[in-house]
């Protein structure tokens, strides 16, 4: 399985889906794109559909997760969590494939 979504992250995804009045078929799309100060940037988005040929689909804590197969190569074993503290708030990525990360944690080098 490429991505592990923590229970805390799943609760936040569900909250956003309800707050934004998205449909029950909404999935969390996790991916990477070129950019950032380290080479790759993490991407999170909501989607209504996926392609069985190009995407892998998982279900964790009641949340559908979709990862395109290209991104899955860089995200295999990654844990997505949600941090809510005084200093910052947002989704975090723990990626065992990252050999270098930027200070803000939003980009990495594989």
HULIN-V714741 format. One record per residue. N is the residue number from 0. PSI is psi as a letter, one per 20 degrees, with the letter a starting at -180 (* if undefined). NEAR is the number of other ideal C-beta (glycine too) atoms within 10 Angstrom. Layout:
n	psi	near
N	PSI	NEAR
N	PSI	NEAR
//
This chain:
n	psi	near
0	p	12
1	g	17
2	p	22
3	p	15
4	p	24
5	r	17
6	h	13
7	g	15
8	g	22
9	g	19
10	g	14
11	g	21
12	g	25
13	h	15
14	g	11
15	g	13
16	g	17
17	g	9
18	h	8
19	j	9
20	l	6
21	r	14
22	r	8
23	h	6
24	j	9
25	p	18
26	q	22
27	o	25
28	p	20
29	p	24
30	a	19
31	q	26
32	r	12
33	q	8
34	a	12
35	r	17
36	i	14
37	i	19
38	g	17
39	q	23
40	q	16
41	q	23
42	p	14
43	p	14
44	r	10
45	q	15
46	q	14
47	i	10
48	r	10
49	r	17
50	o	10
51	h	7
52	g	6
53	i	10
54	q	19
55	p	16
56	p	12
57	r	17
58	p	10
59	p	18
60	k	14
61	j	11
62	p	19
63	p	17
64	p	24
65	p	22
66	p	25
67	q	18
68	h	12
69	g	12
70	h	23
71	h	18
72	h	13
73	i	19
74	j	24
75	p	14
76	j	12
77	p	24
78	p	14
79	p	25
80	r	17
81	p	18
82	p	14
83	n	9
84	a	7
85	h	5
86	h	5
87	r	10
88	p	10
89	r	14
90	q	20
91	q	15
92	p	20
93	o	13
94	o	21
95	i	10
96	i	15
97	p	20
98	i	11
99	p	11
100	q	17
101	r	14
102	h	8
103	i	11
104	j	18
105	i	19
106	q	22
107	r	23
108	p	14
109	*	14
//
